[in-house]
Amino acid sequence: MRETIERHARIVLQFSGGKDSLATLHLCRKWWDRILVVWVNTGDAFPETIEQMARIKAMVPHFFEARSDQPAHIAKHGWPSDVVSVEASTFGRLVRGTSGPTLQGYPACCGANIWAPMQAAVAAAGATLVIRGVKKADARRGEEGPGAEIDGLEFLLPVWDWSDMEVLDYLCGQGVALPDHYRHTKTSLDCRHCTAYLDENAEKMRWMSMMHPELSGEVQRRLKAIRHAVMTDVSHLTKAIL
């Protein structure tokens, strides 16, 4: 890490507030004075995340809050979903004039509200090194591995070879308190109204029902509407299979 970091004058650490980015932040503690910590506020963050970011901002010398407007984005393009019926897409609603929720694939939503604003913040900072809390074992991650160089950016991934348990053990050993929701779920919180990533968000949904029941009710309403939209197409598919 030292050799890589000392080659660069402008460095961005991409911070989500999850356990992996938290471990990465503390692994880089001795270089905090040289690192800009960047978080993207999508306009739909949990209050717990807002409070966490206030603590991080007070702790590190350089912190930048990039912004997007996820509520406005989904109002225009639809709710993010793991499964998207063409009939329920913006195109489908336009050409068929059907009713019901409009859906979009979650990569489009995250791309517009997290990835693009983060990329813009990196470019605005003039960074040549990006530090990320990405692990090889993660179910979802980019193609770049440690030492990758893309469009003039070098990537440093300090926890790349770690397991989830090693991340947790490190944080415990450093006396770093995990966000409270990790007592109930293994994932970061991200957007309050996210209706995607359901393969890993079931525990988060139960946590929401306890801590934010009104919000949970709205998300559950959306999930049920998504299920109905998707199952309509599934029924057509089933009828067509001989």
C-alpha positions in Angstrom: 0.0 0.0 0.0 2.7 2.5 0.9 4.5 2.1 -2.4 1.3 2.6 -4.4 0.0 5.5 -2.4 3.3 7.4 -2.4 3.4 7.3 -6.2 0.3 9.5 -6.4 -0.4 13.1 -5.5 -4.2 13.0 -5.8 -6.1 10.1 -4.3 -9.8 9.3 -3.8 -11.1 6.7 -1.4 -14.6 5.7 -2.5 -16.7 5.3 0.7 -20.1 3.7 1.0 -20.3 3.2 4.8 -20.4 -0.6 4.6 -18.0 -2.8 6.5 -15.5 -3.2 3.6 -15.1 0.5 2.9 -14.9 1.1 6.6 -12.1 -1.4 6.9 -10.4 0.1 3.9 -10.6 3.6 5.4 -8.9 2.5 8.6 -6.2 0.5 6.8 -5.3 3.8 5.1 -5.3 5.8 8.3 -1.7 6.9 8.2 -2.3 8.5 4.8 -5.6 10.3 5.6 -4.0 13.7 5.1 -3.4 12.8 1.5 -6.7 11.1 0.7 -10.0 12.6 -0.3 -12.9 10.4 1.0 -15.9 10.6 -1.3 -19.4 9.5 -0.5 -22.4 9.8 -2.9 -25.6 11.0 -1.2 -28.4 9.8 -3.5 -31.0 11.9 -1.8 -32.5 8.7 -0.4 -30.0 7.8 2.3 -31.1 6.3 5.6 -30.9 8.7 8.6 -28.4 6.2 10.1 -26.1 6.6 7.1 -26.4 10.4 7.2 -25.3 10.3 10.9 -22.4 7.9 10.0 -21.2 10.2 7.3 -21.2 13.2 9.6 -19.0 11.2 12.0 -16.6 10.3 9.1 -16.5 13.8 7.9 -15.5 15.0 11.3 -12.8 12.3 11.6 -10.9 12.6 8.3 -9.2 15.7 7.0 -10.7 15.6 3.5 -14.3 14.6 2.8 -16.5 15.3 -0.2 -20.2 14.5 -0.5 -21.2 14.0 -4.1 -24.9 14.3 -4.8 -27.6 12.8 -7.0 -31.4 12.8 -6.9 -32.6 9.2 -6.8 -36.2 10.0 -6.0 -36.5 12.2 -9.1 -34.7 9.6 -11.2 -37.1 6.7 -10.2 -40.1 9.0 -10.6 -39.0 9.4 -14.3 -37.5 6.0 -15.1 -39.2 3.6 -12.7 -38.5 1.5 -9.6 -35.2 -0.5 -9.7 -35.8 -4.2 -10.0 -33.9 -7.4 -10.3 -36.4 -8.6 -12.9 -37.8 -6.2 -15.5 -40.8 -6.9 -17.7 -40.5 -5.2 -21.0 -44.2 -4.3 -20.7 -43.4 -2.5 -17.4 -40.4 -0.6 -18.8 -40.6 3.1 -19.9 -40.7 1.8 -23.5 -43.4 -0.7 -22.8 -45.6 1.8 -21.0 -45.2 4.2 -23.8 -46.0 1.9 -26.7 -48.7 -0.2 -25.0 -50.3 2.4 -22.8 -50.6 -0.1 -20.0 -51.0 0.8 -16.4 -49.0 -0.3 -13.4 -45.5 0.6 -12.0 -42.7 1.4 -14.4 -39.6 -0.6 -13.8 -35.9 -0.3 -14.7 -33.0 -2.7 -14.2 -31.1 -1.8 -11.0 -27.8 -1.2 -12.9 -29.4 1.7 -14.7 -30.5 3.2 -11.3 -27.2 2.7 -9.5 -25.3 3.9 -12.6 -27.2 7.2 -12.7 -27.4 7.8 -8.9 -24.1 6.3 -7.5 -21.6 5.2 -10.1 -21.7 8.2 -12.5 -21.7 10.8 -9.6 -18.7 9.0 -8.0 -16.9 8.9 -11.3 -17.5 12.6 -11.8 -16.2 13.3 -8.3 -13.0 11.3 -9.0 -12.5 13.3 -12.3 -13.2 16.6 -10.6 -10.6 15.8 -7.9 -8.0 15.1 -10.6 -7.3 11.7 -8.9 -4.9 9.2 -10.4 -5.4 6.6 -7.7 -8.8 5.2 -6.5 -9.0 3.2 -3.3 -12.0 0.8 -3.0 -13.2 -1.7 -0.4 -13.8 -4.4 -3.0 -13.2 -8.1 -2.3 -12.5 -10.9 -4.7 -15.2 -12.9 -2.9 -17.9 -10.3 -3.5 -20.9 -11.5 -5.5 -21.0 -8.2 -7.3 -17.8 -6.3 -8.2 -16.1 -4.7 -11.2 -13.6 -6.4 -13.5 -10.6 -4.4 -12.2 -8.4 -6.2 -9.7 -5.5 -4.9 -7.6 -3.1 -2.7 -9.6 -5.5 -2.4 -12.5 -5.2 0.8 -14.6 -8.2 2.1 -16.5 -8.3 5.4 -18.3 -5.3 6.8 -16.4 -6.6 5.6 -13.0 -4.8 3.1 -10.8 -6.9 1.0 -8.4 -5.8 0.0 -5.0 -8.0 -2.7 -3.3 -6.6 -3.3 0.2 -9.1 -6.0 1.3 -9.2 -7.8 -2.1 -8.1 -11.1 -0.6 -10.0 -10.9 2.6 -13.1 -12.8 3.6 -16.1 -11.1 5.3 -15.0 -12.6 8.6 -11.5 -11.2 8.2 -13.0 -7.8 7.6 -15.1 -8.0 10.7 -12.2 -9.4 12.8 -10.0 -6.5 11.6 -12.6 -3.8 12.5 -13.1 -5.5 15.9 -9.3 -5.6 16.5 -9.1 -1.9 15.7 -11.9 -1.0 18.0 -14.0 0.3 15.1 -17.7 0.0 15.8 -19.8 -1.4 13.0 -23.0 0.5 12.0 -25.8 -0.9 14.3 -27.8 -2.5 11.4 -25.0 -5.1 11.0 -26.5 -6.8 14.1 -29.4 -7.8 11.8 -28.1 -7.8 8.2 -24.8 -8.4 6.4 -25.2 -5.7 3.8 -24.8 -1.9 3.7 -27.9 0.2 3.7 -27.7 2.1 0.4 -31.0 3.7 -0.7 -34.0 3.7 1.6 -36.5 2.9 -1.2 -34.3 0.4 -3.1 -36.4 -2.5 -4.5 -33.6 -4.5 -6.0 -30.7 -6.7 -4.8 -33.3 -9.0 -3.2 -30.9 -12.0 -3.2 -29.0 -10.2 -0.4 -31.6 -7.8 1.0 -34.1 -10.0 2.8 -32.5 -9.4 6.2 -32.4 -5.7 5.4 -36.2 -5.8 4.8 -36.8 -7.3 8.2 -34.5 -4.7 9.8 -36.5 -2.0 8.1 -39.8 -3.4 9.4 -38.5 -3.0 13.0 -36.6 0.3 12.7 -38.6 2.1 10.0 -42.1 0.6 9.8 -43.6 3.3 7.7 -40.8 3.2 5.2 -41.0 -0.6 5.2 -44.7 -0.5 4.4 -44.0 1.6 1.3 -41.2 -0.6 0.1 -43.3 -3.7 0.6 -46.1 -2.1 -1.4 -43.7 -1.5 -4.3 -42.3 -5.0 -4.1 -45.8 -6.5 -4.3 -46.6 -4.3 -7.4 -43.3 -5.4 -9.0 -44.1 -9.0 -8.3 -47.5 -8.6 -10.0 -46.0 -6.9 -13.0 -43.4 -9.6 -13.4 -45.7 -12.5 -12.8 -48.0 -11.3 -15.6 -45.2 -11.9 -18.1 -44.2 -15.1 -16.4 -47.7 -16.4 -16.9 -47.5 -15.6 -20.6 -44.1 -17.4 -20.8 -45.6 -20.4 -19.0 -48.5 -20.7 -21.5 -46.0 -20.6 -24.4 -43.9 -23.5 -23.2 -45.1 -26.8 -24.6 
